[in-house]
Amino acid sequence: MPVTEKMICITCPMGCTLEVTHEGETLLNVEGNTCPRGEKYVKEELTDPRRMVATTVKVKGGLHPLVPVYTQAPVPKPRIFELLAKIRQAEIEAPVEINQVVLEDPLGEGVNVIASRDLPEV
């Protein structure tokens, strides 16, 4: 049975409100997108929703106790809390350099967690 629902496209700053008709993972119709990325976003959101994750990691001996980190690519949305639990357990040594791999592929998805700034040691 087809279902119609509203989604907000997050691929660009326009934030188009999309009216999506689908039957399970089968996309039937998309309306309201002002660019072709809206339809692509809906297809991905229905089959394999992914998000970028940004947070902080504990640092020993650093100028600050935490360093900001983010995922190099989007991770599966249902696994975000699992990723955050692994990040919460991590603690790295200062100094930290921008783009340094902080956690290598923690979910087995081929996505590393990297530092988004330098952090010198004390």
Biopython code that builds the backbone (N, CA, C, O; Angstrom):
import numpy as np
from Bio.PDB.StructureBuilder import StructureBuilder

atoms = [
    (1, "MET", "N", (0.841, -1.177, 0.000)),
    (1, "MET", "CA", (0.000, 0.000, 0.000)),
    (1, "MET", "C", (0.892, 1.249, 0.000)),
    (1, "MET", "O", (1.726, 1.395, 0.894)),
    (2, "PRO", "N", (0.743, 2.138, -0.962)),
    (2, "PRO", "CA", (1.568, 3.350, -1.036)),
    (2, "PRO", "C", (1.346, 4.281, 0.158)),
    (2, "PRO", "O", (0.229, 4.437, 0.654)),
    (3, "VAL", "N", (2.444, 4.892, 0.601)),
    (3, "VAL", "CA", (2.425, 5.825, 1.722)),
    (3, "VAL", "C", (2.964, 7.160, 1.222)),
    (3, "VAL", "O", (3.955, 7.200, 0.493)),
    (4, "THR", "N", (2.309, 8.257, 1.615)),
    (4, "THR", "CA", (2.792, 9.594, 1.273)),
    (4, "THR", "C", (3.201, 10.287, 2.559)),
    (4, "THR", "O", (2.436, 10.347, 3.521)),
    (5, "GLU", "N", (4.420, 10.810, 2.560)),
    (5, "GLU", "CA", (4.916, 11.514, 3.740)),
    (5, "GLU", "C", (5.773, 12.698, 3.313)),
    (5, "GLU", "O", (6.201, 12.794, 2.163)),
    (6, "LYS", "N", (6.012, 13.587, 4.252)),
    (6, "LYS", "CA", (6.850, 14.749, 3.986)),
    (6, "LYS", "C", (8.251, 14.505, 4.531)),
    (6, "LYS", "O", (8.423, 13.916, 5.598)),
    (7, "MET", "N", (9.254, 14.969, 3.778)),
    (7, "MET", "CA", (10.654, 14.894, 4.196)),
    (7, "MET", "C", (11.277, 16.246, 3.895)),
    (7, "MET", "O", (10.827, 16.957, 2.997)),
    (8, "ILE", "N", (12.296, 16.596, 4.634)),
    (8, "ILE", "CA", (13.063, 17.799, 4.340)),
    (8, "ILE", "C", (14.414, 17.351, 3.819)),
    (8, "ILE", "O", (15.149, 16.634, 4.497)),
    (9, "CYS", "N", (14.732, 17.779, 2.612)),
    (9, "CYS", "CA", (16.005, 17.420, 1.990)),
    (9, "CYS", "C", (17.131, 18.178, 2.695)),
    (9, "CYS", "O", (17.033, 19.387, 2.905)),
    (10, "ILE", "N", (18.197, 17.466, 3.060)),
    (10, "ILE", "CA", (19.312, 18.083, 3.783)),
    (10, "ILE", "C", (20.597, 18.118, 2.959)),
    (10, "ILE", "O", (21.679, 18.316, 3.511)),
    (11, "THR", "N", (20.487, 17.928, 1.638)),
    (11, "THR", "CA", (21.698, 17.904, 0.820)),
    (11, "THR", "C", (22.236, 19.285, 0.487)),
    (11, "THR", "O", (23.399, 19.406, 0.103)),
    (12, "CYS", "N", (21.437, 20.318, 0.620)),
    (12, "CYS", "CA", (21.925, 21.678, 0.364)),
    (12, "CYS", "C", (21.193, 22.651, 1.293)),
    (12, "CYS", "O", (20.243, 22.254, 1.968)),
    (13, "PRO", "N", (21.615, 23.900, 1.339)),
    (13, "PRO", "CA", (20.987, 24.873, 2.244)),
    (13, "PRO", "C", (19.538, 25.231, 1.918)),
    (13, "PRO", "O", (18.863, 25.846, 2.744)),
    (14, "MET", "N", (19.048, 24.865, 0.744)),
    (14, "MET", "CA", (17.663, 25.181, 0.377)),
    (14, "MET", "C", (16.665, 24.516, 1.326)),
    (14, "MET", "O", (15.647, 25.118, 1.668)),
    (15, "GLY", "N", (16.941, 23.293, 1.752)),
    (15, "GLY", "CA", (16.057, 22.587, 2.685)),
    (15, "GLY", "C", (14.659, 22.398, 2.148)),
    (15, "GLY", "O", (13.681, 22.706, 2.829)),
    (16, "CYS", "N", (14.555, 21.892, 0.926)),
    (16, "CYS", "CA", (13.246, 21.712, 0.282)),
    (16, "CYS", "C", (12.362, 20.749, 1.074)),
    (16, "CYS", "O", (12.830, 19.728, 1.578)),
    (17, "THR", "N", (11.088, 21.090, 1.174)),
    (17, "THR", "CA", (10.110, 20.186, 1.769)),
    (17, "THR", "C", (9.597, 19.298, 0.648)),
    (17, "THR", "O", (8.993, 19.778, -0.312)),
    (18, "LEU", "N", (9.838, 18.017, 0.777)),
    (18, "LEU", "CA", (9.490, 17.061, -0.260)),
    (18, "LEU", "C", (8.266, 16.264, 0.142)),
    (18, "LEU", "O", (8.128, 15.860, 1.297)),
    (19, "GLU", "N", (7.386, 16.042, -0.805)),
    (19, "GLU", "CA", (6.261, 15.141, -0.586)),
    (19, "GLU", "C", (6.613, 13.851, -1.308)),
    (19, "GLU", "O", (6.732, 13.819, -2.533)),
    (20, "VAL", "N", (6.778, 12.794, -0.535)),
    (20, "VAL", "CA", (7.310, 11.529, -1.042)),
    (20, "VAL", "C", (6.236, 10.442, -0.962)),
    (20, "VAL", "O", (5.627, 10.230, 0.087)),
    (21, "THR", "N", (6.020, 9.770, -2.070)),
    (21, "THR", "CA", (5.118, 8.627, -2.090)),
    (21, "THR", "C", (5.966, 7.395, -2.364)),
    (21, "THR", "O", (6.696, 7.329, -3.353)),
    (22, "HIS", "N", (5.857, 6.422, -1.471)),
    (22, "HIS", "CA", (6.653, 5.209, -1.614)),
    (22, "HIS", "C", (5.890, 4.004, -1.090)),
    (22, "HIS", "O", (4.942, 4.124, -0.314)),
    (23, "GLU", "N", (6.334, 2.848, -1.537)),
    (23, "GLU", "CA", (5.785, 1.592, -1.050)),
    (23, "GLU", "C", (6.967, 0.809, -0.515)),
    (23, "GLU", "O", (7.699, 0.181, -1.280)),
    (24, "GLY", "N", (7.157, 0.844, 0.796)),
    (24, "GLY", "CA", (8.357, 0.268, 1.409)),
    (24, "GLY", "C", (9.568, 1.060, 0.953)),
    (24, "GLY", "O", (9.621, 2.276, 1.141)),
    (25, "GLU", "N", (10.547, 0.381, 0.352)),
    (25, "GLU", "CA", (11.742, 1.054, -0.149)),
    (25, "GLU", "C", (11.602, 1.456, -1.611)),
    (25, "GLU", "O", (12.528, 2.028, -2.186)),
    (26, "THR", "N", (10.456, 1.164, -2.219)),
    (26, "THR", "CA", (10.232, 1.504, -3.624)),
    (26, "THR", "C", (9.663, 2.911, -3.729)),
    (26, "THR", "O", (8.569, 3.184, -3.235)),
    (27, "LEU", "N", (10.400, 3.792, -4.366)),
    (27, "LEU", "CA", (10.001, 5.187, -4.532)),
    (27, "LEU", "C", (9.034, 5.300, -5.695)),
    (27, "LEU", "O", (9.330, 4.848, -6.801)),
    (28, "LEU", "N", (7.870, 5.905, -5.446)),
    (28, "LEU", "CA", (6.868, 6.063, -6.497)),
    (28, "LEU", "C", (6.836, 7.485, -7.050)),
    (28, "LEU", "O", (6.681, 7.674, -8.257)),
    (29, "ASN", "N", (6.981, 8.497, -6.175)),
    (29, "ASN", "CA", (6.893, 9.886, -6.625)),
    (29, "ASN", "C", (7.547, 10.825, -5.612)),
    (29, "ASN", "O", (7.453, 10.620, -4.402)),
    (30, "VAL", "N", (8.217, 11.869, -6.139)),
    (30, "VAL", "CA", (8.805, 12.909, -5.304)),
    (30, "VAL", "C", (8.373, 14.256, -5.865)),
    (30, "VAL", "O", (8.520, 14.508, -7.061)),
    (31, "GLU", "N", (7.841, 15.119, -5.009)),
    (31, "GLU", "CA", (7.450, 16.470, -5.422)),
    (31, "GLU", "C", (8.027, 17.474, -4.442)),
    (31, "GLU", "O", (8.203, 17.176, -3.260)),
    (32, "GLY", "N", (8.317, 18.661, -4.939)),
    (32, "GLY", "CA", (8.786, 19.746, -4.074)),
    (32, "GLY", "C", (10.274, 19.993, -4.132)),
    (32, "GLY", "O", (10.756, 20.968, -3.555)),
    (33, "ASN", "N", (11.023, 19.132, -4.818)),
    (33, "ASN", "CA", (12.469, 19.353, -4.903)),
    (33, "ASN", "C", (12.761, 20.388, -5.992)),
    (33, "ASN", "O", (12.181, 20.349, -7.078)),
    (34, "THR", "N", (13.668, 21.309, -5.681)),
    (34, "THR", "CA", (14.040, 22.339, -6.654)),
    (34, "THR", "C", (15.279, 21.956, -7.448)),
    (34, "THR", "O", (15.686, 22.686, -8.352)),
    (35, "CYS", "N", (15.885, 20.810, -7.118)),
    (35, "CYS", "CA", (17.040, 20.330, -7.877)),
    (35, "CYS", "C", (17.007, 18.802, -7.898)),
    (35, "CYS", "O", (16.271, 18.196, -7.119)),
    (36, "PRO", "N", (17.792, 18.167, -8.776)),
    (36, "PRO", "CA", (17.776, 16.702, -8.875)),
    (36, "PRO", "C", (18.298, 15.985, -7.634)),
    (36, "PRO", "O", (18.044, 14.793, -7.458)),
    (37, "ARG", "N", (19.029, 16.700, -6.769)),
    (37, "ARG", "CA", (19.576, 16.057, -5.574)),
    (37, "ARG", "C", (18.487, 15.598, -4.614)),
    (37, "ARG", "O", (18.701, 14.672, -3.832)),
    (38, "GLY", "N", (17.313, 16.243, -4.666)),
    (38, "GLY", "CA", (16.224, 15.868, -3.770)),
    (38, "GLY", "C", (15.761, 14.448, -3.976)),
    (38, "GLY", "O", (15.553, 13.711, -3.012)),
    (39, "GLU", "N", (15.595, 14.054, -5.231)),
    (39, "GLU", "CA", (15.155, 12.690, -5.519)),
    (39, "GLU", "C", (16.216, 11.674, -5.114)),
    (39, "GLU", "O", (15.890, 10.614, -4.580)),
    (40, "LYS", "N", (17.487, 11.993, -5.368)),
    (40, "LYS", "CA", (18.587, 11.108, -4.966)),
    (40, "LYS", "C", (18.616, 10.958, -3.441)),
    (40, "LYS", "O", (18.799, 9.856, -2.923)),
    (41, "TYR", "N", (18.430, 12.086, -2.720)),
    (41, "TYR", "CA", (18.401, 12.065, -1.255)),
    (41, "TYR", "C", (17.299, 11.134, -0.748)),
    (41, "TYR", "O", (17.530, 10.327, 0.151)),
    (42, "VAL", "N", (16.111, 11.247, -1.321)),
    (42, "VAL", "CA", (14.982, 10.424, -0.875)),
    (42, "VAL", "C", (15.274, 8.944, -1.102)),
    (42, "VAL", "O", (15.004, 8.120, -0.228)),
    (43, "LYS", "N", (15.823, 8.598, -2.268)),
    (43, "LYS", "CA", (16.145, 7.192, -2.556)),
    (43, "LYS", "C", (17.123, 6.642, -1.521)),
    (43, "LYS", "O", (16.939, 5.538, -1.008)),
    (44, "GLU", "N", (18.170, 7.423, -1.216)),
    (44, "GLU", "CA", (19.146, 6.977, -0.215)),
    (44, "GLU", "C", (18.535, 6.909, 1.179)),
    (44, "GLU", "O", (18.832, 5.997, 1.950)),
    (45, "GLU", "N", (17.686, 7.869, 1.498)),
    (45, "GLU", "CA", (17.067, 7.912, 2.829)),
    (45, "GLU", "C", (16.137, 6.715, 3.049)),
    (45, "GLU", "O", (16.027, 6.213, 4.168)),
    (46, "LEU", "N", (15.479, 6.265, 2.003)),
    (46, "LEU", "CA", (14.576, 5.119, 2.119)),
    (46, "LEU", "C", (15.332, 3.793, 2.206)),
    (46, "LEU", "O", (14.869, 2.868, 2.873)),
    (47, "THR", "N", (16.479, 3.685, 1.548)),
    (47, "THR", "CA", (17.185, 2.411, 1.488)),
    (47, "THR", "C", (18.356, 2.299, 2.461)),
    (47, "THR", "O", (18.559, 1.244, 3.062)),
    (48, "ASP", "N", (19.130, 3.375, 2.624)),
    (48, "ASP", "CA", (20.329, 3.321, 3.476)),
    (48, "ASP", "C", (20.651, 4.709, 4.031)),
    (48, "ASP", "O", (21.589, 5.352, 3.560)),
    (49, "PRO", "N", (19.886, 5.185, 5.029)),
    (49, "PRO", "CA", (20.136, 6.529, 5.565)),
    (49, "PRO", "C", (21.500, 6.604, 6.262)),
    (49, "PRO", "O", (21.852, 5.733, 7.057)),
    (50, "ARG", "N", (22.254, 7.650, 5.950)),
    (50, "ARG", "CA", (23.589, 7.852, 6.523)),
    (50, "ARG", "C", (23.728, 9.285, 6.992)),
    (50, "ARG", "O", (23.074, 10.189, 6.472)),
    (51, "ARG", "N", (24.604, 9.489, 8.000)),
    (51, "ARG", "CA", (24.852, 10.827, 8.532)),
    (51, "ARG", "C", (26.334, 10.990, 8.870)),
    (51, "ARG", "O", (27.018, 10.025, 9.210)),
    (52, "MET", "N", (26.810, 12.221, 8.770)),
    (52, "MET", "CA", (28.126, 12.577, 9.286)),
    (52, "MET", "C", (27.980, 12.691, 10.801)),
    (52, "MET", "O", (26.912, 13.048, 11.296)),
    (53, "VAL", "N", (29.043, 12.392, 11.533)),
    (53, "VAL", "CA", (29.019, 12.496, 12.995)),
    (53, "VAL", "C", (30.189, 13.374, 13.428)),
    (53, "VAL", "O", (31.326, 13.163, 13.004)),
    (54, "ALA", "N", (29.905, 14.348, 14.267)),
    (54, "ALA", "CA", (30.937, 15.214, 14.835)),
    (54, "ALA", "C", (30.772, 15.215, 16.348)),
    (54, "ALA", "O", (29.660, 15.343, 16.859)),
    (55, "THR", "N", (31.889, 15.072, 17.064)),
    (55, "THR", "CA", (31.854, 15.041, 18.524)),
    (55, "THR", "C", (33.250, 15.366, 19.038)),
    (55, "THR", "O", (34.023, 16.014, 18.333)),
    (56, "THR", "N", (33.587, 14.937, 20.237)),
    (56, "THR", "CA", (34.914, 15.177, 20.808)),
    (56, "THR", "C", (35.490, 13.885, 21.371)),
    (56, "THR", "O", (34.759, 12.948, 21.693)),
    (57, "VAL", "N", (36.831, 13.854, 21.485)),
    (57, "VAL", "CA", (37.550, 12.718, 22.066)),
    (57, "VAL", "C", (38.449, 13.241, 23.177)),
    (57, "VAL", "O", (39.014, 14.329, 23.065)),
    (58, "LYS", "N", (38.582, 12.460, 24.258)),
    (58, "LYS", "CA", (39.451, 12.834, 25.377)),
    (58, "LYS", "C", (40.918, 12.820, 24.945)),
    (58, "LYS", "O", (41.344, 11.982, 24.150)),
    (59, "VAL", "N", (41.678, 13.775, 25.493)),
    (59, "VAL", "CA", (43.111, 13.878, 25.175)),
    (59, "VAL", "C", (43.909, 13.934, 26.473)),
    (59, "VAL", "O", (43.600, 14.731, 27.359)),
    (60, "LYS", "N", (44.947, 13.079, 26.589)),
    (60, "LYS", "CA", (45.869, 13.105, 27.733)),
    (60, "LYS", "C", (46.995, 14.071, 27.415)),
    (60, "LYS", "O", (47.572, 14.032, 26.329)),
    (61, "GLY", "N", (47.305, 14.938, 28.372)),
    (61, "GLY", "CA", (48.460, 15.815, 28.250)),
    (61, "GLY", "C", (48.320, 16.930, 27.240)),
    (61, "GLY", "O", (49.321, 17.492, 26.795)),
    (62, "GLY", "N", (47.088, 17.261, 26.868)),
    (62, "GLY", "CA", (46.877, 18.317, 25.893)),
    (62, "GLY", "C", (46.571, 19.649, 26.539)),
    (62, "GLY", "O", (46.254, 19.726, 27.727)),
    (63, "LEU", "N", (46.669, 20.698, 25.741)),
    (63, "LEU", "CA", (46.321, 22.038, 26.202)),
    (63, "LEU", "C", (44.862, 22.084, 26.658)),
    (63, "LEU", "O", (44.521, 22.812, 27.590)),
    (64, "HIS", "N", (44.001, 21.302, 25.995)),
    (64, "HIS", "CA", (42.588, 21.164, 26.359)),
    (64, "HIS", "C", (42.305, 19.683, 26.597)),
    (64, "HIS", "O", (43.024, 18.828, 26.079)),
    (65, "PRO", "N", (41.276, 19.371, 27.365)),
    (65, "PRO", "CA", (40.995, 17.961, 27.667)),
    (65, "PRO", "C", (40.306, 17.201, 26.534)),
    (65, "PRO", "O", (40.263, 15.971, 26.556)),
    (66, "LEU", "N", (39.767, 17.916, 25.547)),
    (66, "LEU", "CA", (39.042, 17.289, 24.450)),
    (66, "LEU", "C", (39.498, 17.870, 23.119)),
    (66, "LEU", "O", (39.921, 19.024, 23.050)),
    (67, "VAL", "N", (39.411, 17.071, 22.068)),
    (67, "VAL", "CA", (39.694, 17.546, 20.722)),
    (67, "VAL", "C", (38.472, 17.219, 19.851)),
    (67, "VAL", "O", (37.916, 16.126, 19.960)),
    (68, "PRO", "N", (38.046, 18.159, 18.984)),
    (68, "PRO", "CA", (36.913, 17.867, 18.109)),
    (68, "PRO", "C", (37.298, 16.877, 17.014)),
    (68, "PRO", "O", (38.397, 16.936, 16.463)),
    (69, "VAL", "N", (36.375, 15.967, 16.710)),
    (69, "VAL", "CA", (36.585, 14.945, 15.686)),
    (69, "VAL", "C", (35.324, 14.817, 14.839)),
    (69, "VAL", "O", (34.246, 15.267, 15.228)),
    (70, "TYR", "N", (35.482, 14.189, 13.665)),
    (70, "TYR", "CA", (34.335, 13.911, 12.815)),
    (70, "TYR", "C", (34.626, 12.687, 11.958)),
    (70, "TYR", "O", (35.775, 12.262, 11.832)),
    (71, "THR", "N", (33.584, 12.133, 11.378)),
    (71, "THR", "CA", (33.758, 10.974, 10.506)),
    (71, "THR", "C", (34.165, 11.455, 9.119)),
    (71, "THR", "O", (33.696, 12.493, 8.653)),
    (72, "GLN", "N", (35.042, 10.696, 8.461)),
    (72, "GLN", "CA", (35.503, 11.074, 7.129)),
    (72, "GLN", "C", (34.398, 10.964, 6.089)),
    (72, "GLN", "O", (34.480, 11.606, 5.042)),
    (73, "ALA", "N", (33.390, 10.185, 6.344)),
    (73, "ALA", "CA", (32.263, 9.996, 5.433)),
    (73, "ALA", "C", (31.029, 9.690, 6.283)),
    (73, "ALA", "O", (31.160, 9.367, 7.463)),
    (74, "PRO", "N", (29.844, 9.786, 5.702)),
    (74, "PRO", "CA", (28.636, 9.449, 6.466)),
    (74, "PRO", "C", (28.630, 7.978, 6.888)),
    (74, "PRO", "O", (29.122, 7.109, 6.168)),
    (75, "VAL", "N", (28.068, 7.721, 8.061)),
    (75, "VAL", "CA", (27.942, 6.360, 8.586)),
    (75, "VAL", "C", (26.460, 5.985, 8.636)),
    (75, "VAL", "O", (25.608, 6.873, 8.665)),
    (76, "PRO", "N", (26.137, 4.689, 8.646)),
    (76, "PRO", "CA", (24.727, 4.284, 8.715)),
    (76, "PRO", "C", (24.035, 4.878, 9.942)),
    (76, "PRO", "O", (24.525, 4.766, 11.066)),
    (77, "LYS", "N", (22.906, 5.499, 9.704)),
    (77, "LYS", "CA", (22.168, 6.175, 10.779)),
    (77, "LYS", "C", (21.855, 5.252, 11.963)),
    (77, "LYS", "O", (21.980, 5.688, 13.108)),
    (78, "PRO", "N", (21.454, 3.995, 11.734)),
    (78, "PRO", "CA", (21.147, 3.124, 12.882)),
    (78, "PRO", "C", (22.374, 2.791, 13.746)),
    (78, "PRO", "O", (22.215, 2.307, 14.867)),
    (79, "ARG", "N", (23.587, 3.041, 13.248)),
    (79, "ARG", "CA", (24.801, 2.683, 13.990)),
    (79, "ARG", "C", (25.472, 3.885, 14.663)),
    (79, "ARG", "O", (26.567, 3.752, 15.209)),
    (80, "ILE", "N", (24.828, 5.053, 14.629)),
    (80, "ILE", "CA", (25.428, 6.258, 15.203)),
    (80, "ILE", "C", (25.698, 6.101, 16.699)),
    (80, "ILE", "O", (26.779, 6.465, 17.161)),
    (81, "PHE", "N", (24.757, 5.574, 17.458)),
    (81, "PHE", "CA", (24.963, 5.450, 18.907)),
    (81, "PHE", "C", (26.053, 4.436, 19.235)),
    (81, "PHE", "O", (26.777, 4.599, 20.217)),
    (82, "GLU", "N", (26.174, 3.400, 18.426)),
    (82, "GLU", "CA", (27.264, 2.437, 18.586)),
    (82, "GLU", "C", (28.614, 3.137, 18.359)),
    (82, "GLU", "O", (29.566, 2.915, 19.107)),
    (83, "LEU", "N", (28.688, 3.973, 17.331)),
    (83, "LEU", "CA", (29.910, 4.730, 17.054)),
    (83, "LEU", "C", (30.223, 5.679, 18.203)),
    (83, "LEU", "O", (31.368, 5.755, 18.646)),
    (84, "LEU", "N", (29.235, 6.391, 18.682)),
    (84, "LEU", "CA", (29.456, 7.334, 19.780)),
    (84, "LEU", "C", (29.942, 6.626, 21.044)),
    (84, "LEU", "O", (30.759, 7.183, 21.779)),
    (85, "ALA", "N", (29.462, 5.424, 21.311)),
    (85, "ALA", "CA", (29.924, 4.657, 22.468)),
    (85, "ALA", "C", (31.411, 4.326, 22.328)),
    (85, "ALA", "O", (32.157, 4.404, 23.304)),
    (86, "LYS", "N", (31.844, 3.957, 21.120)),
    (86, "LYS", "CA", (33.259, 3.647, 20.895)),
    (86, "LYS", "C", (34.118, 4.907, 21.014)),
    (86, "LYS", "O", (35.224, 4.857, 21.552)),
    (87, "ILE", "N", (33.618, 6.015, 20.520)),
    (87, "ILE", "CA", (34.358, 7.280, 20.619)),
    (87, "ILE", "C", (34.479, 7.710, 22.078)),
    (87, "ILE", "O", (35.522, 8.213, 22.497)),
    (88, "ARG", "N", (33.412, 7.512, 22.847)),
    (88, "ARG", "CA", (33.413, 7.902, 24.268)),
    (88, "ARG", "C", (34.475, 7.135, 25.048)),
    (88, "ARG", "O", (35.013, 7.658, 26.023)),
    (89, "GLN", "N", (34.787, 5.907, 24.640)),
    (89, "GLN", "CA", (35.794, 5.078, 25.329)),
    (89, "GLN", "C", (37.222, 5.452, 24.925)),
    (89, "GLN", "O", (38.174, 5.103, 25.623)),
    (90, "ALA", "N", (37.372, 6.153, 23.815)),
    (90, "ALA", "CA", (38.705, 6.467, 23.293)),
    (90, "ALA", "C", (39.367, 7.589, 24.080)),
    (90, "ALA", "O", (38.702, 8.506, 24.561)),
    (91, "GLU", "N", (40.693, 7.501, 24.203)),
    (91, "GLU", "CA", (41.493, 8.583, 24.791)),
    (91, "GLU", "C", (42.836, 8.559, 24.061)),
    (91, "GLU", "O", (43.489, 7.519, 23.976)),
    (92, "ILE", "N", (43.237, 9.716, 23.538)),
    (92, "ILE", "CA", (44.477, 9.778, 22.764)),
    (92, "ILE", "C", (45.484, 10.672, 23.466)),
    (92, "ILE", "O", (45.131, 11.441, 24.359)),
    (93, "GLU", "N", (46.738, 10.564, 23.055)),
    (93, "GLU", "CA", (47.828, 11.352, 23.633)),
    (93, "GLU", "C", (48.047, 12.618, 22.805)),
    (93, "GLU", "O", (47.952, 12.597, 21.578)),
    (94, "ALA", "N", (48.340, 13.711, 23.494)),
    (94, "ALA", "CA", (48.726, 14.950, 22.808)),
    (94, "ALA", "C", (50.184, 14.810, 22.377)),
    (94, "ALA", "O", (50.913, 14.053, 23.018)),
    (95, "PRO", "N", (50.640, 15.469, 21.364)),
    (95, "PRO", "CA", (49.919, 16.436, 20.529)),
    (95, "PRO", "C", (49.056, 15.744, 19.484)),
    (95, "PRO", "O", (49.312, 14.607, 19.089)),
    (96, "VAL", "N", (48.023, 16.467, 19.047)),
    (96, "VAL", "CA", (47.120, 15.981, 18.011)),
    (96, "VAL", "C", (47.231, 16.945, 16.834)),
    (96, "VAL", "O", (47.250, 18.162, 17.014)),
    (97, "GLU", "N", (47.304, 16.386, 15.631)),
    (97, "GLU", "CA", (47.363, 17.216, 14.430)),
    (97, "GLU", "C", (46.044, 17.135, 13.674)),
    (97, "GLU", "O", (45.373, 16.103, 13.680)),
    (98, "ILE", "N", (45.684, 18.234, 13.026)),
    (98, "ILE", "CA", (44.471, 18.255, 12.212)),
    (98, "ILE", "C", (44.550, 17.135, 11.169)),
    (98, "ILE", "O", (45.612, 16.883, 10.600)),
    (99, "ASN", "N", (43.444, 16.483, 10.930)),
    (99, "ASN", "CA", (43.305, 15.355, 9.989)),
    (99, "ASN", "C", (43.989, 14.072, 10.458)),
    (99, "ASN", "O", (44.087, 13.118, 9.687)),
    (100, "GLN", "N", (44.459, 14.029, 11.693)),
    (100, "GLN", "CA", (45.033, 12.805, 12.260)),
    (100, "GLN", "C", (43.915, 11.793, 12.478)),
    (100, "GLN", "O", (42.845, 12.147, 12.973)),
    (101, "VAL", "N", (44.155, 10.536, 12.113)),
    (101, "VAL", "CA", (43.166, 9.485, 12.362)),
    (101, "VAL", "C", (43.157, 9.197, 13.856)),
    (101, "VAL", "O", (44.172, 8.792, 14.424)),
    (102, "VAL", "N", (42.017, 9.405, 14.484)),
    (102, "VAL", "CA", (41.862, 9.192, 15.920)),
    (102, "VAL", "C", (41.376, 7.774, 16.188)),
    (102, "VAL", "O", (41.867, 7.117, 17.105)),
    (103, "LEU", "N", (40.423, 7.296, 15.405)),
    (103, "LEU", "CA", (39.939, 5.912, 15.471)),
    (103, "LEU", "C", (39.881, 5.383, 14.047)),
    (103, "LEU", "O", (39.225, 5.966, 13.183)),
    (104, "GLU", "N", (40.564, 4.290, 13.813)),
    (104, "GLU", "CA", (40.582, 3.708, 12.473)),
    (104, "GLU", "C", (39.433, 2.717, 12.312)),
    (104, "GLU", "O", (39.403, 1.677, 12.970)),
    (105, "ASP", "N", (38.502, 3.043, 11.441)),
    (105, "ASP", "CA", (37.382, 2.186, 11.069)),
    (105, "ASP", "C", (36.696, 1.515, 12.274)),
    (105, "ASP", "O", (36.631, 0.287, 12.335)),
    (106, "PRO", "N", (36.187, 2.302, 13.225)),
    (106, "PRO", "CA", (35.619, 1.702, 14.445)),
    (106, "PRO", "C", (34.380, 0.835, 14.219)),
    (106, "PRO", "O", (34.089, -0.028, 15.047)),
    (107, "LEU", "N", (33.644, 1.036, 13.127)),
    (107, "LEU", "CA", (32.436, 0.251, 12.869)),
    (107, "LEU", "C", (32.630, -0.834, 11.816)),
    (107, "LEU", "O", (31.710, -1.604, 11.541)),
    (108, "GLY", "N", (33.822, -0.898, 11.225)),
    (108, "GLY", "CA", (34.037, -1.861, 10.153)),
    (108, "GLY", "C", (33.351, -1.459, 8.859)),
    (108, "GLY", "O", (33.076, -2.305, 8.008)),
    (109, "GLU", "N", (33.076, -0.172, 8.711)),
    (109, "GLU", "CA", (32.397, 0.356, 7.527)),
    (109, "GLU", "C", (33.371, 1.056, 6.584)),
    (109, "GLU", "O", (32.969, 1.568, 5.540)),
    (110, "GLY", "N", (34.660, 1.077, 6.955)),
    (110, "GLY", "CA", (35.644, 1.759, 6.125)),
    (110, "GLY", "C", (35.685, 3.261, 6.348)),
    (110, "GLY", "O", (36.214, 3.997, 5.515)),
    (111, "VAL", "N", (35.129, 3.728, 7.473)),
    (111, "VAL", "CA", (35.078, 5.165, 7.768)),
    (111, "VAL", "C", (35.881, 5.441, 9.036)),
    (111, "VAL", "O", (35.575, 4.909, 10.103)),
    (112, "ASN", "N", (36.909, 6.276, 8.908)),
    (112, "ASN", "CA", (37.742, 6.653, 10.050)),
    (112, "ASN", "C", (37.167, 7.864, 10.763)),
    (112, "ASN", "O", (36.403, 8.636, 10.185)),
    (113, "VAL", "N", (37.545, 8.021, 12.029)),
    (113, "VAL", "CA", (37.224, 9.218, 12.805)),
    (113, "VAL", "C", (38.512, 10.029, 12.854)),
    (113, "VAL", "O", (39.561, 9.524, 13.255)),
    (114, "ILE", "N", (38.421, 11.302, 12.440)),
    (114, "ILE", "CA", (39.643, 12.124, 12.353)),
    (114, "ILE", "C", (39.503, 13.413, 13.154)),
    (114, "ILE", "O", (38.397, 13.900, 13.386)),
    (115, "ALA", "N", (40.647, 13.957, 13.574)),
    (115, "ALA", "CA", (40.688, 15.205, 14.337)),
    (115, "ALA", "C", (40.417, 16.385, 13.412)),
    (115, "ALA", "O", (40.892, 16.416, 12.277)),
    (116, "SER", "N", (39.657, 17.346, 13.901)),
    (116, "SER", "CA", (39.342, 18.495, 13.071)),
    (116, "SER", "C", (40.123, 19.751, 13.461)),
    (116, "SER", "O", (39.846, 20.838, 12.956)),
    (117, "ARG", "N", (41.114, 19.598, 14.372)),
    (117, "ARG", "CA", (41.988, 20.721, 14.713)),
    (117, "ARG", "C", (43.264, 20.204, 15.354)),
    (117, "ARG", "O", (43.336, 19.058, 15.799)),
    (118, "ASP", "N", (44.263, 21.064, 15.392)),
    (118, "ASP", "CA", (45.504, 20.762, 16.111)),
    (118, "ASP", "C", (45.261, 20.941, 17.603)),
    (118, "ASP", "O", (44.446, 21.768, 18.013)),
    (119, "LEU", "N", (45.970, 20.167, 18.407)),
    (119, "LEU", "CA", (45.920, 20.341, 19.844)),
    (119, "LEU", "C", (47.324, 20.064, 20.397)),
    (119, "LEU", "O", (47.751, 18.911, 20.446)),
    (120, "PRO", "N", (48.038, 21.110, 20.811)),
    (120, "PRO", "CA", (49.401, 20.906, 21.315)),
    (120, "PRO", "C", (49.394, 20.285, 22.705)),
    (120, "PRO", "O", (48.398, 20.343, 23.426)),
    (121, "GLU", "N", (50.523, 19.691, 23.062)),
    (121, "GLU", "CA", (50.626, 19.155, 24.413)),
    (121, "GLU", "C", (51.057, 20.269, 25.364)),
    (121, "GLU", "O", (51.592, 21.295, 24.943)),
    (122, "VAL", "N", (50.815, 20.047, 26.645)),
    (122, "VAL", "CA", (51.150, 21.050, 27.654)),
    (122, "VAL", "C", (52.627, 21.000, 27.953)),
    (122, "VAL", "O", (53.116, 21.769, 28.780)),
]
sb = StructureBuilder()
sb.init_structure("model")
sb.init_model(0)
sb.init_chain("A")
sb.init_seg("    ")
for serial, (resi, resn, name, xyz) in enumerate(atoms, 1):
    if name == "N":
        sb.init_residue(resn, " ", resi, " ")
    sb.init_atom(name, np.array(xyz, "f"), 0.0, 1.0, " ", f" {name:<3s}", serial, name[0])
structure = sb.get_structure()
